[in-house]
Amino acid sequence: MIMAFYSSASCAPCRRGYEYCEGKNVLSFEKKSDTEYVGIVQGSQTEPYNVRIDIAHQ
């Protein structure tokens, strides 16, 4: 599923998100619909943050 998402990614933030996933920075994620995902990501800050991705509206 992750590679299918990545293949549709054409922007720099999308590629960065994939790198976070590969680096085990994505703590959890859930597919909400055919085009929408939500998750929790650990970035460089102390607290993780929530993300929402809608691949239909890149």
PDB file of N, CA, C and O in Angstrom:
ATOM      1  N   MET A   1       0.825  -1.189   0.000  1.00  0.00           N
ATOM      2  CA  MET A   1       0.000   0.000   0.000  1.00  0.00           C
ATOM      3  C   MET A   1       0.868   1.251   0.000  1.00  0.00           C
ATOM      4  O   MET A   1       0.532   2.220  -0.681  1.00  0.00           O
ATOM      5  N   ILE A   2       1.962   1.262   0.733  1.00  0.00           N
ATOM      6  CA  ILE A   2       2.820   2.442   0.810  1.00  0.00           C
ATOM      7  C   ILE A   2       3.414   2.753  -0.559  1.00  0.00           C
ATOM      8  O   ILE A   2       3.450   3.916  -0.959  1.00  0.00           O
ATOM      9  N   MET A   3       3.874   1.754  -1.276  1.00  0.00           N
ATOM     10  CA  MET A   3       4.467   2.014  -2.592  1.00  0.00           C
ATOM     11  C   MET A   3       3.421   2.554  -3.561  1.00  0.00           C
ATOM     12  O   MET A   3       3.743   3.396  -4.399  1.00  0.00           O
ATOM     13  N   ALA A   4       2.180   2.090  -3.466  1.00  0.00           N
ATOM     14  CA  ALA A   4       1.126   2.619  -4.329  1.00  0.00           C
ATOM     15  C   ALA A   4       0.922   4.099  -4.050  1.00  0.00           C
ATOM     16  O   ALA A   4       0.733   4.892  -4.973  1.00  0.00           O
ATOM     17  N   PHE A   5       0.962   4.466  -2.786  1.00  0.00           N
ATOM     18  CA  PHE A   5       0.847   5.875  -2.420  1.00  0.00           C
ATOM     19  C   PHE A   5       2.038   6.653  -2.969  1.00  0.00           C
ATOM     20  O   PHE A   5       1.865   7.718  -3.561  1.00  0.00           O
ATOM     21  N   TYR A   6       3.229   6.132  -2.778  1.00  0.00           N
ATOM     22  CA  TYR A   6       4.431   6.842  -3.217  1.00  0.00           C
ATOM     23  C   TYR A   6       4.454   7.032  -4.723  1.00  0.00           C
ATOM     24  O   TYR A   6       4.898   8.073  -5.207  1.00  0.00           O
ATOM     25  N   SER A   7       3.991   6.060  -5.460  1.00  0.00           N
ATOM     26  CA  SER A   7       4.013   6.183  -6.919  1.00  0.00           C
ATOM     27  C   SER A   7       3.113   7.319  -7.397  1.00  0.00           C
ATOM     28  O   SER A   7       3.311   7.843  -8.493  1.00  0.00           O
ATOM     29  N   SER A   8       2.126   7.705  -6.587  1.00  0.00           N
ATOM     30  CA  SER A   8       1.264   8.822  -6.963  1.00  0.00           C
ATOM     31  C   SER A   8       1.803  10.152  -6.445  1.00  0.00           C
ATOM     32  O   SER A   8       1.243  11.205  -6.751  1.00  0.00           O
ATOM     33  N   ALA A   9       2.864  10.118  -5.680  1.00  0.00           N
ATOM     34  CA  ALA A   9       3.431  11.340  -5.093  1.00  0.00           C
ATOM     35  C   ALA A   9       4.318  12.047  -6.106  1.00  0.00           C
ATOM     36  O   ALA A   9       5.251  11.459  -6.653  1.00  0.00           O
ATOM     37  N   SER A  10       4.015  13.305  -6.347  1.00  0.00           N
ATOM     38  CA  SER A  10       4.812  14.051  -7.306  1.00  0.00           C
ATOM     39  C   SER A  10       5.437  15.293  -6.697  1.00  0.00           C
ATOM     40  O   SER A  10       6.197  15.991  -7.368  1.00  0.00           O
ATOM     41  N   CYS A  11       5.135  15.580  -5.449  1.00  0.00           N
ATOM     42  CA  CYS A  11       5.643  16.803  -4.841  1.00  0.00           C
ATOM     43  C   CYS A  11       6.695  16.482  -3.772  1.00  0.00           C
ATOM     44  O   CYS A  11       6.738  15.377  -3.231  1.00  0.00           O
ATOM     45  N   ALA A  12       7.527  17.460  -3.491  1.00  0.00           N
ATOM     46  CA  ALA A  12       8.599  17.272  -2.505  1.00  0.00           C
ATOM     47  C   ALA A  12       8.076  16.865  -1.124  1.00  0.00           C
ATOM     48  O   ALA A  12       8.657  15.967  -0.515  1.00  0.00           O
ATOM     49  N   PRO A  13       7.003  17.483  -0.597  1.00  0.00           N
ATOM     50  CA  PRO A  13       6.500  17.044   0.716  1.00  0.00           C
ATOM     51  C   PRO A  13       6.049  15.577   0.709  1.00  0.00           C
ATOM     52  O   PRO A  13       6.183  14.876   1.712  1.00  0.00           O
ATOM     53  N   CYS A  14       5.520  15.125  -0.422  1.00  0.00           N
ATOM     54  CA  CYS A  14       5.100  13.721  -0.512  1.00  0.00           C
ATOM     55  C   CYS A  14       6.306  12.794  -0.442  1.00  0.00           C
ATOM     56  O   CYS A  14       6.268  11.764   0.230  1.00  0.00           O
ATOM     57  N   ARG A  15       7.364  13.162  -1.133  1.00  0.00           N
ATOM     58  CA  ARG A  15       8.582  12.345  -1.088  1.00  0.00           C
ATOM     59  C   ARG A  15       9.185  12.361   0.317  1.00  0.00           C
ATOM     60  O   ARG A  15       9.700  11.348   0.789  1.00  0.00           O
ATOM     61  N   ARG A  16       9.117  13.507   0.975  1.00  0.00           N
ATOM     62  CA  ARG A  16       9.631  13.614   2.350  1.00  0.00           C
ATOM     63  C   ARG A  16       8.821  12.700   3.272  1.00  0.00           C
ATOM     64  O   ARG A  16       9.379  12.051   4.157  1.00  0.00           O
ATOM     65  N   GLY A  17       7.519  12.654   3.064  1.00  0.00           N
ATOM     66  CA  GLY A  17       6.671  11.767   3.853  1.00  0.00           C
ATOM     67  C   GLY A  17       7.058  10.307   3.674  1.00  0.00           C
ATOM     68  O   GLY A  17       7.073   9.534   4.632  1.00  0.00           O
ATOM     69  N   TYR A  18       7.368   9.944   2.443  1.00  0.00           N
ATOM     70  CA  TYR A  18       7.810   8.572   2.188  1.00  0.00           C
ATOM     71  C   TYR A  18       9.126   8.283   2.912  1.00  0.00           C
ATOM     72  O   TYR A  18       9.306   7.197   3.463  1.00  0.00           O
ATOM     73  N   GLU A  19      10.037   9.245   2.911  1.00  0.00           N
ATOM     74  CA  GLU A  19      11.300   9.076   3.628  1.00  0.00           C
ATOM     75  C   GLU A  19      11.052   8.915   5.124  1.00  0.00           C
ATOM     76  O   GLU A  19      11.731   8.127   5.782  1.00  0.00           O
ATOM     77  N   TYR A  20      10.090   9.651   5.662  1.00  0.00           N
ATOM     78  CA  TYR A  20       9.735   9.504   7.078  1.00  0.00           C
ATOM     79  C   TYR A  20       9.217   8.093   7.338  1.00  0.00           C
ATOM     80  O   TYR A  20       9.539   7.480   8.355  1.00  0.00           O
ATOM     81  N   CYS A  21       8.421   7.591   6.419  1.00  0.00           N
ATOM     82  CA  CYS A  21       7.879   6.238   6.582  1.00  0.00           C
ATOM     83  C   CYS A  21       8.996   5.200   6.558  1.00  0.00           C
ATOM     84  O   CYS A  21       9.044   4.304   7.400  1.00  0.00           O
ATOM     85  N   GLU A  22       9.877   5.329   5.598  1.00  0.00           N
ATOM     86  CA  GLU A  22      11.002   4.400   5.488  1.00  0.00           C
ATOM     87  C   GLU A  22      11.919   4.490   6.703  1.00  0.00           C
ATOM     88  O   GLU A  22      12.525   3.493   7.097  1.00  0.00           O
ATOM     89  N   GLY A  23      12.025   5.665   7.296  1.00  0.00           N
ATOM     90  CA  GLY A  23      12.879   5.886   8.460  1.00  0.00           C
ATOM     91  C   GLY A  23      12.208   5.540   9.779  1.00  0.00           C
ATOM     92  O   GLY A  23      12.760   5.810  10.845  1.00  0.00           O
ATOM     93  N   LYS A  24      11.020   4.945   9.718  1.00  0.00           N
ATOM     94  CA  LYS A  24      10.261   4.539  10.906  1.00  0.00           C
ATOM     95  C   LYS A  24       9.803   5.732  11.747  1.00  0.00           C
ATOM     96  O   LYS A  24       9.619   5.598  12.957  1.00  0.00           O
ATOM     97  N   ASN A  25       9.617   6.905  11.116  1.00  0.00           N
ATOM     98  CA  ASN A  25       9.123   8.078  11.822  1.00  0.00           C
ATOM     99  C   ASN A  25       7.597   8.138  11.853  1.00  0.00           C
ATOM    100  O   ASN A  25       7.023   8.907  12.624  1.00  0.00           O
ATOM    101  N   VAL A  26       6.941   7.335  11.022  1.00  0.00           N
ATOM    102  CA  VAL A  26       5.481   7.275  11.039  1.00  0.00           C
ATOM    103  C   VAL A  26       5.087   6.310  12.148  1.00  0.00           C
ATOM    104  O   VAL A  26       5.307   5.103  12.044  1.00  0.00           O
ATOM    105  N   LEU A  27       4.503   6.856  13.208  1.00  0.00           N
ATOM    106  CA  LEU A  27       4.161   6.039  14.372  1.00  0.00           C
ATOM    107  C   LEU A  27       2.899   5.226  14.139  1.00  0.00           C
ATOM    108  O   LEU A  27       2.784   4.100  14.622  1.00  0.00           O
ATOM    109  N   SER A  28       1.950   5.795  13.398  1.00  0.00           N
ATOM    110  CA  SER A  28       0.733   5.071  13.041  1.00  0.00           C
ATOM    111  C   SER A  28       0.078   5.779  11.864  1.00  0.00           C
ATOM    112  O   SER A  28       0.303   6.969  11.641  1.00  0.00           O
ATOM    113  N   PHE A  29      -0.732   5.042  11.113  1.00  0.00           N
ATOM    114  CA  PHE A  29      -1.512   5.653  10.044  1.00  0.00           C
ATOM    115  C   PHE A  29      -2.729   4.797   9.779  1.00  0.00           C
ATOM    116  O   PHE A  29      -2.773   3.613  10.115  1.00  0.00           O
ATOM    117  N   GLU A  30      -3.715   5.426   9.169  1.00  0.00           N
ATOM    118  CA  GLU A  30      -4.974   4.755   8.876  1.00  0.00           C
ATOM    119  C   GLU A  30      -5.520   5.287   7.558  1.00  0.00           C
ATOM    120  O   GLU A  30      -5.499   6.491   7.306  1.00  0.00           O
ATOM    121  N   LYS A  31      -6.002   4.392   6.735  1.00  0.00           N
ATOM    122  CA  LYS A  31      -6.655   4.790   5.486  1.00  0.00           C
ATOM    123  C   LYS A  31      -8.101   5.122   5.811  1.00  0.00           C
ATOM    124  O   LYS A  31      -8.853   4.262   6.270  1.00  0.00           O
ATOM    125  N   LYS A  32      -8.492   6.373   5.574  1.00  0.00           N
ATOM    126  CA  LYS A  32      -9.843   6.823   5.890  1.00  0.00           C
ATOM    127  C   LYS A  32     -10.803   6.664   4.713  1.00  0.00           C
ATOM    128  O   LYS A  32     -12.001   6.460   4.910  1.00  0.00           O
ATOM    129  N   SER A  33     -10.281   6.755   3.497  1.00  0.00           N
ATOM    130  CA  SER A  33     -11.096   6.595   2.294  1.00  0.00           C
ATOM    131  C   SER A  33     -10.162   6.169   1.162  1.00  0.00           C
ATOM    132  O   SER A  33      -8.983   5.901   1.394  1.00  0.00           O
ATOM    133  N   ASP A  34     -10.676   6.108  -0.036  1.00  0.00           N
ATOM    134  CA  ASP A  34      -9.839   5.732  -1.179  1.00  0.00           C
ATOM    135  C   ASP A  34      -8.709   6.717  -1.420  1.00  0.00           C
ATOM    136  O   ASP A  34      -7.685   6.356  -1.999  1.00  0.00           O
ATOM    137  N   THR A  35      -8.883   7.951  -0.986  1.00  0.00           N
ATOM    138  CA  THR A  35      -7.871   8.965  -1.252  1.00  0.00           C
ATOM    139  C   THR A  35      -7.304   9.644  -0.009  1.00  0.00           C
ATOM    140  O   THR A  35      -6.389  10.458  -0.129  1.00  0.00           O
ATOM    141  N   GLU A  36      -7.816   9.338   1.169  1.00  0.00           N
ATOM    142  CA  GLU A  36      -7.403  10.056   2.371  1.00  0.00           C
ATOM    143  C   GLU A  36      -6.769   9.127   3.409  1.00  0.00           C
ATOM    144  O   GLU A  36      -7.273   8.043   3.702  1.00  0.00           O
ATOM    145  N   TYR A  37      -5.639   9.603   3.954  1.00  0.00           N
ATOM    146  CA  TYR A  37      -4.923   8.900   5.013  1.00  0.00           C
ATOM    147  C   TYR A  37      -4.681   9.872   6.162  1.00  0.00           C
ATOM    148  O   TYR A  37      -4.493  11.068   5.939  1.00  0.00           O
ATOM    149  N   VAL A  38      -4.687   9.364   7.378  1.00  0.00           N
ATOM    150  CA  VAL A  38      -4.324  10.165   8.548  1.00  0.00           C
ATOM    151  C   VAL A  38      -3.273   9.385   9.325  1.00  0.00           C
ATOM    152  O   VAL A  38      -3.227   8.157   9.262  1.00  0.00           O
ATOM    153  N   GLY A  39      -2.434  10.100  10.053  1.00  0.00           N
ATOM    154  CA  GLY A  39      -1.404   9.408  10.810  1.00  0.00           C
ATOM    155  C   GLY A  39      -0.743  10.297  11.840  1.00  0.00           C
ATOM    156  O   GLY A  39      -1.052  11.482  11.965  1.00  0.00           O
ATOM    157  N   ILE A  40       0.174   9.693  12.573  1.00  0.00           N
ATOM    158  CA  ILE A  40       0.973  10.384  13.573  1.00  0.00           C
ATOM    159  C   ILE A  40       2.431  10.182  13.202  1.00  0.00           C
ATOM    160  O   ILE A  40       2.880   9.057  12.982  1.00  0.00           O
ATOM    161  N   VAL A  41       3.172  11.298  13.134  1.00  0.00           N
ATOM    162  CA  VAL A  41       4.558  11.282  12.685  1.00  0.00           C
ATOM    163  C   VAL A  41       5.456  11.900  13.750  1.00  0.00           C
ATOM    164  O   VAL A  41       5.113  12.915  14.357  1.00  0.00           O
ATOM    165  N   GLN A  42       6.606  11.275  13.967  1.00  0.00           N
ATOM    166  CA  GLN A  42       7.620  11.841  14.854  1.00  0.00           C
ATOM    167  C   GLN A  42       8.633  12.573  13.996  1.00  0.00           C
ATOM    168  O   GLN A  42       9.414  11.952  13.274  1.00  0.00           O
ATOM    169  N   GLY A  43       8.617  13.884  14.076  1.00  0.00           N
ATOM    170  CA  GLY A  43       9.565  14.701  13.338  1.00  0.00           C
ATOM    171  C   GLY A  43      10.764  15.029  14.206  1.00  0.00           C
ATOM    172  O   GLY A  43      11.125  14.255  15.092  1.00  0.00           O
ATOM    173  N   SER A  44      11.378  16.164  13.958  1.00  0.00           N
ATOM    174  CA  SER A  44      12.560  16.570  14.717  1.00  0.00           C
ATOM    175  C   SER A  44      12.210  17.222  16.049  1.00  0.00           C
ATOM    176  O   SER A  44      13.081  17.397  16.901  1.00  0.00           O
ATOM    177  N   GLN A  45      10.943  17.582  16.237  1.00  0.00           N
ATOM    178  CA  GLN A  45      10.503  18.169  17.501  1.00  0.00           C
ATOM    179  C   GLN A  45      10.235  17.072  18.535  1.00  0.00           C
ATOM    180  O   GLN A  45      10.184  15.891  18.194  1.00  0.00           O
ATOM    181  N   THR A  46      10.067  17.464  19.782  1.00  0.00           N
ATOM    182  CA  THR A  46       9.837  16.508  20.867  1.00  0.00           C
ATOM    183  C   THR A  46       8.515  15.762  20.713  1.00  0.00           C
ATOM    184  O   THR A  46       8.452  14.545  20.891  1.00  0.00           O
ATOM    185  N   GLU A  47       7.471  16.499  20.384  1.00  0.00           N
ATOM    186  CA  GLU A  47       6.138  15.909  20.284  1.00  0.00           C
ATOM    187  C   GLU A  47       5.828  15.449  18.855  1.00  0.00           C
ATOM    188  O   GLU A  47       6.125  16.160  17.895  1.00  0.00           O
ATOM    189  N   PRO A  48       5.235  14.267  18.717  1.00  0.00           N
ATOM    190  CA  PRO A  48       4.780  13.837  17.388  1.00  0.00           C
ATOM    191  C   PRO A  48       3.643  14.745  16.918  1.00  0.00           C
ATOM    192  O   PRO A  48       3.039  15.456  17.720  1.00  0.00           O
ATOM    193  N   TYR A  49       3.360  14.718  15.631  1.00  0.00           N
ATOM    194  CA  TYR A  49       2.288  15.553  15.110  1.00  0.00           C
ATOM    195  C   TYR A  49       1.363  14.738  14.219  1.00  0.00           C
ATOM    196  O   TYR A  49       1.742  13.692  13.693  1.00  0.00           O
ATOM    197  N   ASN A  50       0.134  15.242  14.060  1.00  0.00           N
ATOM    198  CA  ASN A  50      -0.876  14.600  13.235  1.00  0.00           C
ATOM    199  C   ASN A  50      -0.723  15.067  11.798  1.00  0.00           C
ATOM    200  O   ASN A  50      -0.421  16.232  11.536  1.00  0.00           O
ATOM    201  N   VAL A  51      -0.937  14.138  10.869  1.00  0.00           N
ATOM    202  CA  VAL A  51      -0.908  14.488   9.455  1.00  0.00           C
ATOM    203  C   VAL A  51      -2.175  13.960   8.783  1.00  0.00           C
ATOM    204  O   VAL A  51      -2.752  12.956   9.200  1.00  0.00           O
ATOM    205  N   ARG A  52      -2.583  14.661   7.740  1.00  0.00           N
ATOM    206  CA  ARG A  52      -3.699  14.233   6.896  1.00  0.00           C
ATOM    207  C   ARG A  52      -3.246  14.388   5.460  1.00  0.00           C
ATOM    208  O   ARG A  52      -2.760  15.449   5.067  1.00  0.00           O
ATOM    209  N   ILE A  53      -3.402  13.343   4.680  1.00  0.00           N
ATOM    210  CA  ILE A  53      -2.994  13.367   3.280  1.00  0.00           C
ATOM    211  C   ILE A  53      -4.185  12.977   2.436  1.00  0.00           C
ATOM    212  O   ILE A  53      -4.817  11.947   2.672  1.00  0.00           O
ATOM    213  N   ASP A  54      -4.488  13.804   1.450  1.00  0.00           N
ATOM    214  CA  ASP A  54      -5.534  13.503   0.495  1.00  0.00           C
ATOM    215  C   ASP A  54      -4.881  13.445  -0.883  1.00  0.00           C
ATOM    216  O   ASP A  54      -4.570  14.481  -1.472  1.00  0.00           O
ATOM    217  N   ILE A  55      -4.675  12.243  -1.390  1.00  0.00           N
ATOM    218  CA  ILE A  55      -3.932  12.082  -2.630  1.00  0.00           C
ATOM    219  C   ILE A  55      -4.711  12.563  -3.848  1.00  0.00           C
ATOM    220  O   ILE A  55      -4.144  12.696  -4.932  1.00  0.00           O
ATOM    221  N   ALA A  56      -5.998  12.824  -3.681  1.00  0.00           N
ATOM    222  CA  ALA A  56      -6.789  13.385  -4.779  1.00  0.00           C
ATOM    223  C   ALA A  56      -6.550  14.880  -4.921  1.00  0.00           C
ATOM    224  O   ALA A  56      -6.843  15.455  -5.970  1.00  0.00           O
ATOM    225  N   HIS A  57      -6.025  15.514  -3.884  1.00  0.00           N
ATOM    226  CA  HIS A  57      -5.802  16.968  -3.869  1.00  0.00           C
ATOM    227  C   HIS A  57      -4.369  17.253  -3.477  1.00  0.00           C
ATOM    228  O   HIS A  57      -4.132  17.893  -2.453  1.00  0.00           O
ATOM    229  N   GLN A  58      -3.421  16.805  -4.251  1.00  0.00           N
ATOM    230  CA  GLN A  58      -1.998  16.957  -3.918  1.00  0.00           C
ATOM    231  C   GLN A  58      -1.567  18.379  -3.941  1.00  0.00           C
ATOM    232  O   GLN A  58      -0.400  18.674  -3.684  1.00  0.00           O
TER     233      GLN A  58
END
